[in-house]
């Protein structure tokens, strides 16, 4: 049974429209922190206790820098946002940080991309084509809604990107036929839901369902990659909805396809996004254009791809068209 403190923490995040995944991650690390300190209430702990916990993760658990940073972000939310200790970060000081060599992105060659696609089929292949052809993250693909795809202007509108950021990215012409079939499949699922005895419409973020009460039942708001079955939404009064495709199912399909294709690199779904950026730069796209396509706030994040090439700027044409 969830403690009143943790439930209040969850409610606090939900009221501020944090994603389900962020909520789960933050609660995990906050519970880990509380148990590390023998279940002491966080309000009785302070900066030295956080430092001790973070150094334990780095030294004893040998976590990566990104994992340690995630734990720190969770604790900063706990103290600064939830408990209201505004000047808390100033008291934290220095601590032992997890370290590891800078890791370059795993980039697949065009031949490897072809082999990978040849070992995928159905919706998993379409997901992979969008990750490589439009530079989308895995969750951005899973959360795509029918209205977000413009087959005429060859554009993809990303409204639920990382950090809540929005952007428009290119859509390869090669994706249009498969996307049309996928949208037709989504329409069949939508019609099935409309005829069901119990269906509360698709989930809409940021209270949009209250502003547009009919939107959850309209086809344009449905997921392009719907789940096979309807399920109860535990975060929303157990309403019956059809969620989007399970992201781990896509990850497993990509991992199996990598093995079948004989690709020796440690490739994953994100490798397709890395390949999109690298291949655009190889073809002469400007670094700023690639930054916009990827949705990076800071161009320094995009510059990691310049280990391949950086030549002048041209109009964006998806690398998927060259396959």
C-alpha positions in Angstrom: 0.0 0.0 0.0 1.3 3.4 -1.0 2.2 5.7 2.0 0.4 9.0 2.3 3.7 10.8 1.7 4.4 9.1 -1.6 0.8 9.4 -2.7 1.0 13.2 -2.0 4.2 13.3 -4.0 2.6 11.6 -6.9 -0.4 13.9 -6.8 2.0 16.9 -6.7 3.7 15.7 -9.9 0.4 14.9 -11.7 -1.0 18.3 -10.9 2.0 19.8 -12.7 1.6 17.5 -15.7 4.8 15.4 -15.3 4.8 12.4 -17.5 4.0 8.9 -16.1 7.6 7.8 -16.8 9.1 10.8 -14.9 6.7 10.2 -12.0 7.8 6.5 -11.8 11.5 7.4 -12.0 11.4 10.1 -9.4 9.4 8.0 -7.0 11.8 5.1 -7.4 14.9 7.3 -6.5 13.1 9.0 -3.7 12.1 5.7 -2.1 15.6 4.4 -2.6 16.9 7.5 -0.8 14.5 7.1 2.1 15.4 3.4 2.5 19.1 4.2 2.3 18.6 6.4 5.3 16.7 3.7 7.3 13.3 5.1 6.3 13.9 8.5 7.8 11.5 11.2 6.7 13.1 13.5 4.0 12.3 16.6 6.0 14.6 15.4 8.8 17.5 14.9 6.4 19.6 17.6 4.7 22.4 18.3 2.1 25.0 16.1 3.8 22.6 13.1 3.6 22.0 13.7 -0.1 25.7 13.9 -0.8 26.3 10.7 1.1 23.6 9.0 -1.0 24.9 10.3 -4.3 28.5 9.2 -3.4 27.2 5.8 -2.4 25.6 5.4 -5.9 28.9 6.5 -7.6 31.4 4.6 -5.4 29.5 1.5 -4.2 27.0 1.0 -6.9 29.2 2.2 -9.8 26.2 3.9 -11.5 26.7 6.0 -14.7 26.8 9.8 -14.6 23.4 10.0 -16.2 21.9 7.7 -13.5 23.4 9.7 -10.7 22.1 12.9 -12.3 18.6 11.4 -12.5 18.8 10.5 -8.8 19.9 14.1 -8.1 17.1 15.6 -10.2 14.5 13.4 -8.3 15.8 14.7 -4.9 15.9 18.3 -6.1 12.3 18.0 -7.1 11.5 16.5 -3.7 13.2 19.3 -1.7 12.8 22.3 -3.9 9.3 21.7 -5.4 7.5 19.3 -3.1 8.9 20.4 0.3 9.5 24.0 -0.8 13.2 24.4 0.2 14.0 27.0 -2.4 17.7 27.6 -1.4 18.4 24.0 -0.9 20.6 23.6 -4.0 22.9 26.3 -2.8 23.7 24.2 0.3 24.5 21.0 -1.6 28.1 21.9 -2.4 30.5 19.4 -4.2 30.4 15.7 -4.1 31.9 12.6 -5.7 30.4 12.4 -9.2 30.2 9.2 -11.3 32.6 9.3 -14.2 33.0 7.4 -17.4 34.7 8.1 -20.8 32.7 10.2 -23.2 30.6 7.8 -25.3 30.1 8.5 -29.0 26.7 7.6 -30.5 26.3 4.3 -32.2 25.7 5.0 -35.9 24.7 2.5 -38.5 25.8 2.6 -42.1 23.2 2.8 -44.9 23.8 -0.9 -45.7 23.2 -1.8 -42.0 20.0 0.3 -42.0 18.8 -1.6 -45.1 19.6 -5.0 -43.5 17.8 -4.0 -40.3 14.7 -2.9 -42.1 14.6 -6.1 -44.1 14.4 -8.0 -40.8 11.5 -6.0 -39.5 7.8 -6.1 -40.5 4.5 -4.5 -39.7 4.2 -1.7 -37.2 7.7 -2.3 -35.9 9.2 -1.6 -39.3 7.1 1.6 -39.6 8.3 2.7 -36.1 11.9 2.1 -37.2 11.4 4.0 -40.4 10.2 7.0 -38.5 13.1 6.9 -36.0 15.6 6.9 -38.9 13.6 8.8 -41.5 12.5 11.6 -39.1 14.9 11.5 -36.2 12.2 10.7 -33.7 12.9 9.3 -30.2 11.2 6.0 -29.4 8.6 7.5 -27.1 7.9 10.3 -29.7 7.0 7.5 -32.2 4.8 5.6 -29.7 2.9 8.8 -28.7 2.2 10.0 -32.3 -1.4 10.8 -32.9 -3.1 10.7 -36.3 -3.4 14.5 -36.4 0.4 14.8 -35.9 1.2 13.5 -39.4 0.8 15.6 -42.5 1.2 13.3 -45.5 0.8 16.1 -48.0 3.5 18.4 -46.7 5.6 15.5 -45.5 5.9 16.7 -41.9 5.7 15.2 -38.5 4.5 17.4 -35.6 6.0 16.4 -32.3 3.9 17.7 -29.4 5.0 15.4 -26.7 8.8 15.6 -27.1 11.4 15.2 -24.4 11.0 17.9 -21.7 7.6 18.9 -23.1 9.2 20.6 -26.2 7.5 20.8 -29.5 8.9 20.7 -33.0 8.3 19.9 -36.7 10.5 17.4 -38.5 10.7 16.0 -42.0 8.8 12.9 -43.2 10.3 10.7 -45.9 8.2 10.0 -49.0 9.1 6.3 -48.5 7.1 6.3 -45.3 3.9 7.5 -46.8 2.5 4.2 -48.1 3.2 2.3 -44.9 1.9 5.2 -42.7 -1.4 5.2 -44.7 -1.8 1.5 -44.0 -1.0 2.1 -40.3 -3.5 4.9 -40.1 -6.1 2.7 -41.7 -5.4 0.1 -39.0 -5.7 2.7 -36.3 -9.0 3.7 -37.8 -10.3 0.1 -37.5 -9.3 0.0 -33.8 -11.0 3.4 -33.3 -14.2 2.0 -34.8 -13.9 -1.1 -32.7 -13.6 1.2 -29.6 -16.6 3.3 -30.6 -18.8 0.1 -30.7 -17.5 -1.1 -27.3 -19.9 -1.0 -24.3 -17.3 0.8 -22.2 -14.7 3.2 -23.7 -13.7 6.5 -22.2 -11.7 7.8 -25.2 -8.0 8.2 -25.7 -5.9 9.9 -23.0 -5.2 13.6 -23.5 -2.4 15.4 -21.6 -2.6 18.7 -19.7 -6.3 18.7 -19.1 -7.1 19.0 -22.8 -10.0 16.6 -22.3 -11.8 19.2 -20.1 -11.2 22.0 -22.6 -12.2 19.8 -25.6 -14.6 17.1 -24.2 -15.2 15.5 -27.6 -11.5 15.3 -28.5 -10.8 12.0 -26.8 -13.4 10.3 -29.0 -12.3 11.9 -32.3 -10.2 10.0 -34.7 -7.5 12.7 -35.2 -6.5 12.4 -31.5 -6.1 8.6 -31.6 -2.6 7.0 -31.5 -1.1 6.1 -34.8 0.3 2.9 -33.2 -2.5 1.8 -30.9 -2.2 -1.0 -28.4 -3.8 -4.4 -29.2 -6.3 -4.2 -26.4 -8.1 -1.6 -24.3 -7.0 -1.3 -20.6 -7.8 0.6 -17.5 -6.0 3.8 -16.8 -5.1 3.6 -13.1 -3.9 7.3 -13.1 -7.4 8.5 -14.2 -10.1 6.8 -12.2 -9.7 3.5 -13.9 -11.1 4.8 -17.2 -11.1 2.3 -20.0 -8.8 3.5 -22.8 -6.6 2.2 -25.6 -3.0 3.0 -24.9 -0.3 3.4 -27.5 2.0 0.6 -28.6 4.3 -0.7 -25.7 7.7 0.9 -26.1 9.5 -2.2 -24.8 7.9 -4.3 -27.5 9.4 -2.0 -30.1 12.8 -2.2 -28.4 12.7 -6.0 -28.3 11.7 -6.1 -32.0 14.6 -3.8 -32.9 17.1 -5.8 -30.8 16.0 -9.1 -32.5 16.3 -7.5 -36.0 19.8 -6.2 -35.2 20.8 -9.8 -34.3 19.2 -11.3 -37.4 20.8 -8.7 -39.6 24.2 -9.7 -38.3 25.0 -6.2 -37.1 27.9 -6.4 -34.6 27.4 -2.8 -33.2 25.5 -2.4 -29.9 22.6 -0.8 -31.8 19.3 0.1 -30.3 16.2 2.2 -31.2 18.2 5.4 -30.4 20.9 4.4 -32.9 18.4 5.1 -35.7 18.0 8.6 -34.4 21.8 8.9 -34.2 22.1 7.6 -37.8 19.5 10.2 -39.0 21.5 13.1 -37.6 24.9 11.7 -38.8 23.6 10.9 -42.3 22.1 14.4 -42.7 25.4 16.0 -41.8 27.2 13.6 -44.3 24.8 14.9 -47.0 25.7 18.5 -46.2 22.9 19.6 -43.9 23.7 22.6 -41.6 24.3 21.8 -37.9 21.6 24.3 -36.9 19.1 22.6 -39.2 19.9 19.2 -37.7 19.6 20.7 -34.2 16.0 21.9 -35.1 15.1 18.5 -36.6 16.3 16.7 -33.4 14.7 19.2 -31.1 17.9 20.0 -29.1 17.8 23.1 -27.0 21.6 23.5 -27.2 23.6 23.1 -30.4 26.5 21.6 -28.3 24.3 18.5 -27.9 24.1 18.2 -31.7 27.8 18.8 -32.2 28.6 15.3 -31.0 27.6 14.2 -34.5 30.2 16.3 -36.2 32.8 13.6 -35.5 31.6 12.4 -38.9 31.4 15.4 -41.1 30.2 19.1 -41.2 29.7 20.6 -44.6 27.6 23.6 -45.4 23.8 23.8 -45.4 21.2 22.4 -47.8 17.4 22.0 -47.7 16.4 19.0 -45.5 15.6 15.9 -47.4 15.2 12.8 -45.3 18.1 10.2 -45.6 15.4 7.5 -45.8 14.8 8.6 -49.4 18.3 7.5 -50.4 17.7 3.8 -49.4 
